[in-house]
Amino acid sequence: MKTLLGLSLLISLSVNSQIYERTGKNWGVYAGANYSFINSNISKKHELTYSTSIGLTRMLQNGVYPKLGYHYSEMPSVFRIGSSDIMTKLHSAEASILIDRNLFKLRKGVRVRGGCHYLSIGYILAPEYRYTFSNKIHKNNSLGELSVLTGLSFTHVKKSMSKKNKSRTTQYDVFIRNGFSPFYSLETNEEELNFKRFEIGVSIRKIRHGVYNFLP
């Protein structure tokens, strides 16, 4: 009986002596998919296409995430000069600073394996810049697309001091993005064409945090 009690005490002390906290060092990746609604200055009709993004991010401070990445999109074939497409596959570099502010946490959590799990909902806002590279047929005269992203973030929160819980966070974003300047501009024989876009999409951010044992 004494042996069993001593073993239980030893296990308890071992578990309780490993309480992890974050060091502030972190890095992460993000990936997203969007539906893009494109129009030009000569046609206000929106043409639907799709685009994707992938890149690197980090938590600069609580709720501030600079992002740098690559963006791929396709133009709908409806945009033509004569019988040739104006653009097809487009490649862009993108950069932004995303602000993620917590709005509320659902009070009713779910207990799983001894831990309490909650869903935290936040508001996101990000000024963004994209530069789309010229293709082989048409030079891009645009200096880059300036846009603003806004939406909601959803974060899984677990009340735990374990290393696994403290070393990673995952956020899911649902957003709309409005471009205020052309992402592509080109000259034709008649006039200059400017293309703008409005997007709706989803994204995931996965952050890996450096941690240390609070009770060495």
VENVENFEN-V125597 format. One record per backbone hydrogen bond with DSSP energy under -0.5 kcal/mol. NH is the residue of the N-H (numbers start at 1). CO is the residue of the C=O. Records with the same first field share a line. If there is no record, write none. Layout:
NH->CO / CO
//
This chain:
5->1
6->2
7->3
8->4
9->5
10->6
11->7
12->8
13->9
14->10
15->11
16->12
17->13
18->15
19->17
20->18 / 161
21->212
23->210
24->210
27->208
28->57
29->206
30->55
31->204
32->53
33->202
34->51
35->200
36->34 / 49
37->198
38->36 / 47
39->196
40->43
41->194
43->40
47->38
49->36
51->34
52->72
53->32
54->70
55->30
56->68
57->28
58->66
60->58 / 64
61->64
64->61
65->98
66->58
67->96
68->56
69->94
70->54
71->92
72->52
73->90
74->50
75->88
79->76
80->78
81->84
82->80
84->81
86->79
87->79
90->73
92->71
93->131
94->69
95->129
96->67
97->127
98->65
99->125
100->63 / 98
101->99 / 123
102->100
103->121
104->121
106->119
109->107
110->117
112->110 / 115
115->112
116->159
117->110 / 115
118->157
120->118 / 155
121->104
122->153
123->101
124->151
125->99
126->149
127->97
128->147
129->95
130->145
131->93
132->130
133->91 / 131
135->138
141->139 / 185
145->130
146->144
147->128
148->178
149->126
150->176
151->124
152->174
153->122
154->172
155->120
156->170
157->118 / 155
159->116
160->158
166->162
167->163
168->165
169->207
171->205
172->154
173->203
174->152
175->201
176->150
177->199
178->148
179->177 / 197
180->146
181->146
183->195
184->195
186->193
188->191
193->186
195->184
196->39
198->37
199->177
200->35
201->175
202->33
203->173
204->31
205->171
206->29
207->169 / 205
208->27
209->167 / 207
210->25
212->21
214->19 / 212
//
